[in-house]
C-alpha cells in the first residue's frame, strides 16, 4: 500500500504532466504565427526615405504602411514627403535601412536628422 508521501508525489507528477501538455498545446496554437515586427516575418515591408523640400534625406525607415506612417497634416506642415525605395521581407528591408543610414553617415559624417540610431 502506498504511503501519503508517495500519493502526493504521484499527484504532483500528474499535475506537471497536465501542465506540460497545456504548454505544448499553447505552442502548437501559436506555431506558424510570426509577429509582423519580427525579423522572421515574411509579410511585405517597405523601406522609405523621408525628405524635405530641398530633397534632403531626414530619415531612412521601414514600415508595412509607409504612406500612412506619418499624418498628412504633419507632412504638409513641415514640407516633408515619403518616398518608397524598396519592398521585401522585414529582415531584408531592415538591413537596407541600416545600410542606407551607415552610407549616409560615412558620406556626411552624421546620421540623417531624424534617425536616432544606425538601425
ZIDAPE-V545377 format. One record per residue. N is the residue number from 0. RES is the residue in one small letter. OMEGA is omega in radians with two decimals (999 if undefined). BURIAL is I if it has 16 or more other C-alpha atoms within 10 Angstrom, else O. D_LAST is the distance of its C-alpha to the last C-alpha in Angstrom with 2 decimals. Layout:
n = [N:N]
res = [RES:RES]
omega = [OMEGA:OMEGA]
burial = [BURIAL:BURIAL]
d_last = [D_LAST:D_LAST]
//
This chain:
n = [0:1:2:3:4:5:6:7:8:9:10:11:12:13:14:15:16:17:18:19:20:21:22:23:24:25:26:27:28:29:30:31:32:33:34:35:36:37:38:39:40:41:42:43:44:45:46:47:48:49:50:51:52:53:54:55:56:57:58:59:60:61:62:63:64:65:66:67:68:69:70:71:72:73:74:75:76:77:78:79:80:81:82:83:84:85:86:87:88:89:90:91:92:93:94:95:96:97:98:99:100:101:102:103:104:105:106:107:108:109:110:111:112:113:114:115:116:117:118]
res = [x:x:x:x:x:x:x:x:x:x:x:x:x:x:x:x:x:x:x:x:x:x:x:x:x:x:x:x:x:x:x:x:x:x:x:x:x:x:x:x:x:x:x:x:x:x:x:x:x:x:x:x:x:x:x:x:x:x:x:x:x:x:x:x:x:x:x:x:x:x:x:x:x:x:x:x:x:x:x:x:x:x:x:x:x:x:x:x:x:x:x:x:x:x:x:x:x:x:x:x:x:x:x:x:x:x:x:x:x:x:x:x:x:x:x:x:x:x:x]
omega = [-3.09:3.10:-3.12:-3.14:3.13:3.14:3.12:3.12:3.13:3.12:3.13:3.08:3.11:3.11:3.14:3.10:3.14:3.11:3.12:3.11:3.09:3.12:3.13:3.11:3.12:3.13:-3.14:3.13:-3.07:3.13:3.13:3.10:-3.12:3.13:-3.11:3.12:3.12:3.08:3.10:-3.12:3.10:3.10:3.13:3.11:-3.08:3.00:-3.10:2.97:3.07:-3.07:3.14:-3.10:-3.11:-3.12:3.02:3.10:3.11:-3.08:2.90:-3.09:3.10:-3.10:3.01:-3.12:-3.04:-3.11:3.06:-3.12:3.14:3.13:3.11:3.13:-3.12:3.12:-3.12:-3.13:-3.08:-3.12:-3.13:3.00:-3.12:3.04:3.07:-3.08:-3.11:3.04:3.13:3.12:3.10:-3.11:-3.13:-3.13:3.09:3.10:3.09:-3.13:3.14:-3.14:-3.13:3.13:3.13:3.13:3.10:-3.12:3.12:-3.09:-3.02:-3.11:3.11:3.08:2.99:-3.00:-3.04:3.02:-3.10:-3.13:3.10:3.09:999]
burial = [O:O:O:O:O:O:O:O:O:O:O:O:O:O:O:O:O:O:O:O:O:O:O:O:O:O:O:O:O:O:O:O:O:O:O:O:O:O:I:O:O:O:I:O:I:I:I:I:I:I:I:I:O:O:O:O:I:I:I:I:I:I:I:I:O:I:O:O:O:O:O:O:O:O:O:O:O:O:O:I:I:I:O:I:O:O:I:I:I:I:I:I:I:I:I:I:I:I:O:I:I:I:O:I:O:O:O:O:O:O:I:I:O:O:O:O:O:I:O]
d_last = [65.80:62.25:61.76:59.67:56.93:56.68:56.57:53.77:51.76:52.39:51.27:48.05:47.32:47.97:45.50:42.79:43.44:43.25:39.98:38.52:39.75:38.09:34.75:35.15:35.98:32.83:30.67:32.61:32.16:28.37:28.10:26.55:24.81:21.05:19.05:17.33:13.92:14.44:12.89:16.65:17.45:19.28:19.57:18.83:15.46:14.83:12.36:13.53:13.68:15.28:17.98:20.86:24.57:24.39:21.71:19.13:15.53:14.27:11.01:9.27:8.95:10.13:13.30:16.55:18.45:16.80:20.27:20.84:17.43:19.02:22.75:24.99:26.58:23.46:22.61:26.28:26.69:23.93:24.71:21.30:20.84:18.42:18.54:17.58:16.59:16.19:17.15:16.85:15.86:12.89:11.78:12.64:10.97:7.60:8.24:9.65:6.87:4.94:8.63:9.54:7.49:8.76:12.09:12.44:12.00:14.54:16.90:16.91:16.16:13.64:10.44:11.52:13.55:11.89:8.13:8.09:5.28:3.79:0.00]
//
